[in-house]
Amino acid sequence: MNTKTLQFKTSDDLTLWTNLKNGDEKSFSLLFEKYYGDLVNYGNSLSPNAEKVQDCVQDVFTDIWVYKNGLQSSVVVKAYLLSSVRKRIARLYERDHIFRKSASTDSIAFLLEFSVEHDLMDDDYATKEKVVHLNKLLNNLPARQKEALYLRYHQGLTVDQIADMLEVNYQSASNLLHRGLLTLRKEWKGSVSLILLLSSVTF
């Protein structure tokens, strides 16, 4: 995605967000339709209970509408929604006594499996065996590193936004990304860019 497209999408989100704050139901519905799938997918990476994840996502949107007058005026909407879902699922874990209420959201394990598609790989650059190897490398990373890479390269969040979501400082978030990439680069011998692959993986 080029910078102009990203800026347009961000600007469009902010317009919808502003209209939503002013009580526009159509803008609320458009944001719901735009992000519901992404939010459910992300929620499913944090909890194996698909039904409860859907409830959490719907609760996030319900709260946004009910408390629209108190929402911040300037937000990165996608990052805000992803963070809200993460916090909602953390409260779900608390309610179900899976971990203590004093625990932070880093007690949530990232569950999604990375999948690099074979058709992304040119036979001149890598064999199918190397694709399988890369999938294994990705999925063997610690959960926090996997989640940081997912948020950075699949969801397009900045390091600052990832830090906010994971409730760590900027340096810690940067370290998670760096360590994950360093581990992959040590083992990955293919000619295709790791960044290109990470931006194209499915889950």
C-alpha atoms as an extended CHARMM CRD file, in Angstrom:
* protein
*
       203  EXT
         1         1  MET       CA              0.0000000000        0.0000000000        0.0000000000  PROA      1               0.0000000000
         2         2  ASN       CA              1.4920000000        3.3520000000       -0.9760000000  PROA      2               0.0000000000
         3         3  THR       CA              1.6280000000        6.3890000000        1.3010000000  PROA      3               0.0000000000
         4         4  LYS       CA             -1.1010000000        8.2940000000       -0.5340000000  PROA      4               0.0000000000
         5         5  THR       CA             -3.5070000000        5.3690000000       -0.2940000000  PROA      5               0.0000000000
         6         6  LEU       CA             -2.7330000000        4.9440000000        3.4150000000  PROA      6               0.0000000000
         7         7  GLN       CA             -3.2530000000        8.6640000000        4.0460000000  PROA      7               0.0000000000
         8         8  PHE       CA             -6.5570000000        8.5780000000        2.1640000000  PROA      8               0.0000000000
         9         9  LYS       CA             -7.8030000000        5.6010000000        4.1560000000  PROA      9               0.0000000000
        10        10  THR       CA             -6.7440000000        7.2180000000        7.4360000000  PROA      10              0.0000000000
        11        11  SER       CA             -8.4340000000       10.4770000000        6.4790000000  PROA      11              0.0000000000
        12        12  ASP       CA            -11.5640000000        8.5950000000        5.4790000000  PROA      12              0.0000000000
        13        13  ASP       CA            -11.6030000000        6.8280000000        8.8490000000  PROA      13              0.0000000000
        14        14  LEU       CA            -11.2720000000       10.1260000000       10.6820000000  PROA      14              0.0000000000
        15        15  THR       CA            -14.1970000000       11.5690000000        8.7240000000  PROA      15              0.0000000000
        16        16  LEU       CA            -16.3530000000        8.5930000000        9.6340000000  PROA      16              0.0000000000
        17        17  TRP       CA            -15.1620000000        8.8180000000       13.2460000000  PROA      17              0.0000000000
        18        18  THR       CA            -16.0370000000       12.5140000000       13.4640000000  PROA      18              0.0000000000
        19        19  ASN       CA            -19.4530000000       11.9060000000       11.9420000000  PROA      19              0.0000000000
        20        20  LEU       CA            -20.0260000000        9.0100000000       14.3240000000  PROA      20              0.0000000000
        21        21  LYS       CA            -19.2040000000       11.2410000000       17.2860000000  PROA      21              0.0000000000
        22        22  ASN       CA            -21.8390000000       13.6250000000       15.9690000000  PROA      22              0.0000000000
        23        23  GLY       CA            -24.4400000000       10.8630000000       15.9760000000  PROA      23              0.0000000000
        24        24  ASP       CA            -24.3490000000        9.7480000000       12.3500000000  PROA      24              0.0000000000
        25        25  GLU       CA            -25.5500000000        6.1380000000       12.2810000000  PROA      25              0.0000000000
        26        26  LYS       CA            -24.4370000000        5.5870000000        8.6760000000  PROA      26              0.0000000000
        27        27  SER       CA            -20.8140000000        6.4030000000        9.5560000000  PROA      27              0.0000000000
        28        28  PHE       CA            -21.0320000000        4.0510000000       12.5170000000  PROA      28              0.0000000000
        29        29  SER       CA            -22.3530000000        1.2740000000       10.2620000000  PROA      29              0.0000000000
        30        30  LEU       CA            -19.6150000000        1.8700000000        7.6760000000  PROA      30              0.0000000000
        31        31  LEU       CA            -16.8700000000        1.5630000000       10.2990000000  PROA      31              0.0000000000
        32        32  PHE       CA            -18.5060000000       -1.5680000000       11.6520000000  PROA      32              0.0000000000
        33        33  GLU       CA            -18.6730000000       -3.1520000000        8.1890000000  PROA      33              0.0000000000
        34        34  LYS       CA            -15.1210000000       -2.0860000000        7.3510000000  PROA      34              0.0000000000
        35        35  TYR       CA            -13.4130000000       -3.4840000000       10.4390000000  PROA      35              0.0000000000
        36        36  TYR       CA            -15.6600000000       -6.1880000000       11.8680000000  PROA      36              0.0000000000
        37        37  GLY       CA            -13.8890000000       -9.0050000000       10.0030000000  PROA      37              0.0000000000
        38        38  ASP       CA            -10.3880000000       -7.8210000000       10.9260000000  PROA      38              0.0000000000
        39        39  LEU       CA            -11.3720000000       -7.4100000000       14.5540000000  PROA      39              0.0000000000
        40        40  VAL       CA            -12.9160000000      -10.8740000000       14.7660000000  PROA      40              0.0000000000
        41        41  ASN       CA             -9.8190000000      -12.3900000000       13.1530000000  PROA      41              0.0000000000
        42        42  TYR       CA             -7.5910000000      -10.5980000000       15.6360000000  PROA      42              0.0000000000
        43        43  GLY       CA             -9.8280000000      -11.5840000000       18.5240000000  PROA      43              0.0000000000
        44        44  ASN       CA             -9.6370000000      -15.1970000000       17.4070000000  PROA      44              0.0000000000
        45        45  SER       CA             -5.8600000000      -14.9250000000       17.6890000000  PROA      45              0.0000000000
        46        46  LEU       CA             -6.2570000000      -14.1810000000       21.3840000000  PROA      46              0.0000000000
        47        47  SER       CA             -9.0870000000      -16.5120000000       22.3710000000  PROA      47              0.0000000000
        48        48  PRO       CA            -10.1650000000      -19.9520000000       21.0800000000  PROA      48              0.0000000000
        49        49  ASN       CA            -13.8190000000      -19.1610000000       21.8370000000  PROA      49              0.0000000000
        50        50  ALA       CA            -15.1420000000      -17.7560000000       18.5470000000  PROA      50              0.0000000000
        51        51  GLU       CA            -18.5930000000      -16.9600000000       19.9270000000  PROA      51              0.0000000000
        52        52  LYS       CA            -17.2120000000      -14.9300000000       22.8250000000  PROA      52              0.0000000000
        53        53  VAL       CA            -14.8350000000      -13.1250000000       20.4770000000  PROA      53              0.0000000000
        54        54  GLN       CA            -17.7450000000      -12.0140000000       18.3130000000  PROA      54              0.0000000000
        55        55  ASP       CA            -19.5520000000      -10.8290000000       21.4460000000  PROA      55              0.0000000000
        56        56  CYS       CA            -16.4520000000       -8.8530000000       22.4740000000  PROA      56              0.0000000000
        57        57  VAL       CA            -16.2090000000       -7.1450000000       19.0870000000  PROA      57              0.0000000000
        58        58  GLN       CA            -19.9020000000       -6.2750000000       19.1340000000  PROA      58              0.0000000000
        59        59  ASP       CA            -19.5440000000       -4.9540000000       22.6880000000  PROA      59              0.0000000000
        60        60  VAL       CA            -16.6870000000       -2.6870000000       21.5570000000  PROA      60              0.0000000000
        61        61  PHE       CA            -18.9020000000       -1.1500000000       18.8740000000  PROA      61              0.0000000000
        62        62  THR       CA            -21.8350000000       -0.8840000000       21.2660000000  PROA      62              0.0000000000
        63        63  ASP       CA            -19.6830000000        1.0620000000       23.7450000000  PROA      63              0.0000000000
        64        64  ILE       CA            -18.3990000000        3.3110000000       20.9670000000  PROA      64              0.0000000000
        65        65  TRP       CA            -21.9390000000        4.2530000000       20.0140000000  PROA      65              0.0000000000
        66        66  VAL       CA            -23.2380000000        4.6180000000       23.5680000000  PROA      66              0.0000000000
        67        67  TYR       CA            -20.2480000000        6.7130000000       24.6950000000  PROA      67              0.0000000000
        68        68  LYS       CA            -19.6490000000        8.5040000000       21.3830000000  PROA      68              0.0000000000
        69        69  ASN       CA            -19.8260000000       11.9480000000       22.9480000000  PROA      69              0.0000000000
        70        70  GLY       CA            -16.8200000000       11.1910000000       25.1350000000  PROA      70              0.0000000000
        71        71  LEU       CA            -14.6180000000        9.6760000000       22.4420000000  PROA      71              0.0000000000
        72        72  GLN       CA            -11.3170000000       11.2990000000       21.5320000000  PROA      72              0.0000000000
        73        73  SER       CA            -11.5760000000       13.4550000000       18.4300000000  PROA      73              0.0000000000
        74        74  SER       CA             -8.2840000000       12.4690000000       16.8480000000  PROA      74              0.0000000000
        75        75  VAL       CA             -7.4730000000        8.7620000000       16.8240000000  PROA      75              0.0000000000
        76        76  VAL       CA             -6.0410000000        6.1790000000       14.4640000000  PROA      76              0.0000000000
        77        77  VAL       CA             -9.3080000000        4.3200000000       14.1790000000  PROA      77              0.0000000000
        78        78  LYS       CA             -7.9470000000        0.8940000000       13.2500000000  PROA      78              0.0000000000
        79        79  ALA       CA             -5.3950000000        0.9230000000       16.0750000000  PROA      79              0.0000000000
        80        80  TYR       CA             -8.0610000000        2.1350000000       18.5240000000  PROA      80              0.0000000000
        81        81  LEU       CA            -10.4510000000       -0.6620000000       17.5520000000  PROA      81              0.0000000000
        82        82  LEU       CA             -7.8010000000       -3.3860000000       17.7010000000  PROA      82              0.0000000000
        83        83  SER       CA             -6.6490000000       -2.1550000000       21.1010000000  PROA      83              0.0000000000
        84        84  SER       CA            -10.2360000000       -2.0190000000       22.3720000000  PROA      84              0.0000000000
        85        85  VAL       CA            -10.8380000000       -5.6210000000       21.3110000000  PROA      85              0.0000000000
        86        86  ARG       CA             -7.6290000000       -6.7300000000       23.0160000000  PROA      86              0.0000000000
        87        87  LYS       CA             -8.6240000000       -5.0290000000       26.2680000000  PROA      87              0.0000000000
        88        88  ARG       CA            -12.1370000000       -6.4430000000       26.0660000000  PROA      88              0.0000000000
        89        89  ILE       CA            -10.7770000000       -9.9730000000       25.6750000000  PROA      89              0.0000000000
        90        90  ALA       CA             -8.4140000000       -9.3650000000       28.6030000000  PROA      90              0.0000000000
        91        91  ARG       CA            -11.4510000000       -8.5090000000       30.7280000000  PROA      91              0.0000000000
        92        92  LEU       CA            -13.0920000000      -11.6830000000       29.4520000000  PROA      92              0.0000000000
        93        93  TYR       CA            -10.1200000000      -13.6890000000       30.7110000000  PROA      93              0.0000000000
        94        94  GLU       CA            -10.3420000000      -11.8810000000       34.0500000000  PROA      94              0.0000000000
        95        95  ARG       CA            -14.0340000000      -12.6240000000       34.3800000000  PROA      95              0.0000000000
        96        96  ASP       CA            -13.4500000000      -16.2790000000       33.5960000000  PROA      96              0.0000000000
        97        97  HSD       CA            -10.6300000000      -16.3870000000       36.1830000000  PROA      97              0.0000000000
        98        98  ILE       CA             -8.0880000000      -17.5790000000       33.6440000000  PROA      98              0.0000000000
        99        99  PHE       CA             -5.5910000000      -15.1630000000       35.1530000000  PROA      99              0.0000000000
       100       100  ARG       CA             -5.6430000000      -12.7780000000       38.1150000000  PROA      100             0.0000000000
       101       101  LYS       CA             -7.1890000000       -9.3540000000       37.7660000000  PROA      101             0.0000000000
       102       102  SER       CA             -3.8240000000       -7.8450000000       38.5970000000  PROA      102             0.0000000000
       103       103  ALA       CA             -2.2840000000       -9.4470000000       35.5050000000  PROA      103             0.0000000000
       104       104  SER       CA             -1.6460000000       -7.3530000000       32.4180000000  PROA      104             0.0000000000
       105       105  THR       CA             -2.7340000000       -8.2220000000       28.8990000000  PROA      105             0.0000000000
       106       106  ASP       CA              0.6500000000       -9.8050000000       28.2200000000  PROA      106             0.0000000000
       107       107  SER       CA             -0.8430000000      -12.9310000000       29.7910000000  PROA      107             0.0000000000
       108       108  ILE       CA             -2.8550000000      -13.4100000000       26.5900000000  PROA      108             0.0000000000
       109       109  ALA       CA             -1.2040000000      -15.8100000000       24.1670000000  PROA      109             0.0000000000
       110       110  PHE       CA             -1.2190000000      -15.0630000000       20.4540000000  PROA      110             0.0000000000
       111       111  LEU       CA             -2.7580000000      -18.1080000000       18.7690000000  PROA      111             0.0000000000
       112       112  LEU       CA             -2.8210000000      -17.4310000000       15.0220000000  PROA      112             0.0000000000
       113       113  GLU       CA             -0.6690000000      -19.4950000000       12.7030000000  PROA      113             0.0000000000
       114       114  PHE       CA              1.2510000000      -17.7350000000        9.9420000000  PROA      114             0.0000000000
       115       115  SER       CA              0.9080000000      -19.2220000000        6.4590000000  PROA      115             0.0000000000
       116       116  VAL       CA              3.1520000000      -18.1810000000        3.5840000000  PROA      116             0.0000000000
       117       117  GLU       CA              1.4150000000      -19.2660000000        0.3970000000  PROA      117             0.0000000000
       118       118  HSD       CA              3.4110000000      -21.3190000000       -2.0740000000  PROA      118             0.0000000000
       119       119  ASP       CA              2.2780000000      -19.1990000000       -5.0060000000  PROA      119             0.0000000000
       120       120  LEU       CA              4.0240000000      -16.1700000000       -3.4930000000  PROA      120             0.0000000000
       121       121  MET       CA              7.3220000000      -17.9140000000       -4.0310000000  PROA      121             0.0000000000
       122       122  ASP       CA              9.0510000000      -18.1090000000       -7.4080000000  PROA      122             0.0000000000
       123       123  ASP       CA             10.6330000000      -21.4980000000       -8.0760000000  PROA      123             0.0000000000
       124       124  ASP       CA             13.8010000000      -19.6740000000       -9.0660000000  PROA      124             0.0000000000
       125       125  TYR       CA             14.1090000000      -18.3040000000       -5.5480000000  PROA      125             0.0000000000
       126       126  ALA       CA             12.9250000000      -21.0040000000       -3.2130000000  PROA      126             0.0000000000
       127       127  THR       CA             11.5690000000      -24.5120000000       -3.1950000000  PROA      127             0.0000000000
       128       128  LYS       CA              8.3930000000      -25.6430000000       -1.5320000000  PROA      128             0.0000000000
       129       129  GLU       CA             10.5530000000      -27.0790000000        1.2290000000  PROA      129             0.0000000000
       130       130  LYS       CA             11.8710000000      -23.5950000000        1.9980000000  PROA      130             0.0000000000
       131       131  VAL       CA              8.3160000000      -22.2550000000        2.1930000000  PROA      131             0.0000000000
       132       132  VAL       CA              7.4550000000      -24.9460000000        4.7200000000  PROA      132             0.0000000000
       133       133  HSD       CA             10.6390000000      -24.0600000000        6.6070000000  PROA      133             0.0000000000
       134       134  LEU       CA              9.7140000000      -20.3580000000        6.7490000000  PROA      134             0.0000000000
       135       135  ASN       CA              6.2290000000      -21.1820000000        8.0300000000  PROA      135             0.0000000000
       136       136  LYS       CA              7.8290000000      -23.2520000000       10.7760000000  PROA      136             0.0000000000
       137       137  LEU       CA             10.2370000000      -20.4400000000       11.6790000000  PROA      137             0.0000000000
       138       138  LEU       CA              7.3830000000      -17.9460000000       11.9360000000  PROA      138             0.0000000000
       139       139  ASN       CA              5.1810000000      -20.1730000000       14.0340000000  PROA      139             0.0000000000
       140       140  ASN       CA              7.9950000000      -21.1420000000       16.3850000000  PROA      140             0.0000000000
       141       141  LEU       CA              8.5730000000      -17.5320000000       17.4040000000  PROA      141             0.0000000000
       142       142  PRO       CA              7.4740000000      -16.5310000000       20.9280000000  PROA      142             0.0000000000
       143       143  ALA       CA              3.8240000000      -15.4550000000       20.9990000000  PROA      143             0.0000000000
       144       144  ARG       CA              4.5980000000      -11.7850000000       21.7070000000  PROA      144             0.0000000000
       145       145  GLN       CA              7.0110000000      -11.5780000000       18.7740000000  PROA      145             0.0000000000
       146       146  LYS       CA              4.4580000000      -13.2150000000       16.4970000000  PROA      146             0.0000000000
       147       147  GLU       CA              1.7890000000      -10.7600000000       17.6040000000  PROA      147             0.0000000000
       148       148  ALA       CA              4.0900000000       -7.7690000000       17.1270000000  PROA      148             0.0000000000
       149       149  LEU       CA              4.9700000000       -8.9300000000       13.6020000000  PROA      149             0.0000000000
       150       150  TYR       CA              1.2900000000       -9.5270000000       12.8520000000  PROA      150             0.0000000000
       151       151  LEU       CA              0.3090000000       -6.0400000000       14.0130000000  PROA      151             0.0000000000
       152       152  ARG       CA              3.1930000000       -4.4070000000       12.1440000000  PROA      152             0.0000000000
       153       153  TYR       CA              3.0840000000       -6.1840000000        8.8030000000  PROA      153             0.0000000000
       154       154  HSD       CA             -0.4740000000       -7.5010000000        8.5230000000  PROA      154             0.0000000000
       155       155  GLN       CA             -2.3830000000       -4.7020000000       10.2460000000  PROA      155             0.0000000000
       156       156  GLY       CA              0.0290000000       -1.8980000000        9.3340000000  PROA      156             0.0000000000
       157       157  LEU       CA              0.3810000000       -0.4280000000       12.8320000000  PROA      157             0.0000000000
       158       158  THR       CA              3.3230000000        1.7450000000       13.8420000000  PROA      158             0.0000000000
       159       159  VAL       CA              5.7370000000        0.7680000000       16.6020000000  PROA      159             0.0000000000
       160       160  ASP       CA              4.1270000000        3.3860000000       18.8750000000  PROA      160             0.0000000000
       161       161  GLN       CA              0.6860000000        1.9040000000       18.2870000000  PROA      161             0.0000000000
       162       162  ILE       CA              1.9580000000       -1.6260000000       18.9040000000  PROA      162             0.0000000000
       163       163  ALA       CA              3.5470000000       -0.4540000000       22.1560000000  PROA      163             0.0000000000
       164       164  ASP       CA              0.2260000000        1.0250000000       23.2900000000  PROA      164             0.0000000000
       165       165  MET       CA             -1.6590000000       -2.1450000000       22.4030000000  PROA      165             0.0000000000
       166       166  LEU       CA              0.7630000000       -4.4840000000       24.1350000000  PROA      166             0.0000000000
       167       167  GLU       CA              1.0800000000       -2.1160000000       27.1130000000  PROA      167             0.0000000000
       168       168  VAL       CA              4.8510000000       -1.7940000000       26.8080000000  PROA      168             0.0000000000
       169       169  ASN       CA              7.1540000000        1.1270000000       26.0380000000  PROA      169             0.0000000000
       170       170  TYR       CA              8.3710000000        1.9800000000       22.5440000000  PROA      170             0.0000000000
       171       171  GLN       CA             11.7430000000        0.3100000000       23.0330000000  PROA      171             0.0000000000
       172       172  SER       CA             10.1780000000       -2.9500000000       24.1960000000  PROA      172             0.0000000000
       173       173  ALA       CA              7.8610000000       -3.0470000000       21.1750000000  PROA      173             0.0000000000
       174       174  SER       CA             10.7850000000       -2.2700000000       18.8830000000  PROA      174             0.0000000000
       175       175  ASN       CA             12.7940000000       -5.0530000000       20.5250000000  PROA      175             0.0000000000
       176       176  LEU       CA              9.9900000000       -7.5620000000       19.9430000000  PROA      176             0.0000000000
       177       177  LEU       CA              9.9720000000       -6.7390000000       16.2370000000  PROA      177             0.0000000000
       178       178  HSD       CA             13.7530000000       -6.6950000000       15.9950000000  PROA      178             0.0000000000
       179       179  ARG       CA             14.2030000000      -10.0300000000       17.7550000000  PROA      179             0.0000000000
       180       180  GLY       CA             11.5380000000      -11.6850000000       15.6420000000  PROA      180             0.0000000000
       181       181  LEU       CA             13.0810000000      -10.4420000000       12.4000000000  PROA      181             0.0000000000
       182       182  LEU       CA             16.5970000000      -11.2760000000       13.6040000000  PROA      182             0.0000000000
       183       183  THR       CA             15.5980000000      -14.8690000000       14.3280000000  PROA      183             0.0000000000
       184       184  LEU       CA             13.9860000000      -15.2050000000       10.9110000000  PROA      184             0.0000000000
       185       185  ARG       CA             16.9150000000      -13.6330000000        9.0780000000  PROA      185             0.0000000000
       186       186  LYS       CA             19.3940000000      -15.9570000000       10.7590000000  PROA      186             0.0000000000
       187       187  GLU       CA             17.5420000000      -18.9830000000        9.4420000000  PROA      187             0.0000000000
       188       188  TRP       CA             15.9600000000      -17.7190000000        6.2200000000  PROA      188             0.0000000000
       189       189  LYS       CA             18.1850000000      -18.3630000000        3.1980000000  PROA      189             0.0000000000
       190       190  GLY       CA             15.7050000000      -17.4970000000        0.4710000000  PROA      190             0.0000000000
       191       191  SER       CA             16.1820000000      -14.6220000000       -1.9580000000  PROA      191             0.0000000000
       192       192  VAL       CA             12.6750000000      -13.2160000000       -1.4880000000  PROA      192             0.0000000000
       193       193  SER       CA             12.4820000000      -10.2910000000        0.9580000000  PROA      193             0.0000000000
       194       194  LEU       CA             11.2530000000      -11.2770000000        4.4030000000  PROA      194             0.0000000000
       195       195  ILE       CA              9.3910000000       -7.9720000000        4.6880000000  PROA      195             0.0000000000
       196       196  LEU       CA              7.5770000000       -8.6950000000        1.4270000000  PROA      196             0.0000000000
       197       197  LEU       CA              6.6090000000      -12.1270000000        2.6820000000  PROA      197             0.0000000000
       198       198  LEU       CA              5.4570000000      -10.8590000000        6.0630000000  PROA      198             0.0000000000
       199       199  SER       CA              3.2420000000       -8.2950000000        4.3490000000  PROA      199             0.0000000000
       200       200  SER       CA              1.6730000000      -11.0480000000        2.2640000000  PROA      200             0.0000000000
       201       201  VAL       CA              1.1350000000      -13.8350000000        4.7600000000  PROA      201             0.0000000000
       202       202  THR       CA             -2.3210000000      -15.1480000000        5.5830000000  PROA      202             0.0000000000
       203       203  PHE       CA             -3.6230000000      -16.3720000000        8.9140000000  PROA      203             0.0000000000
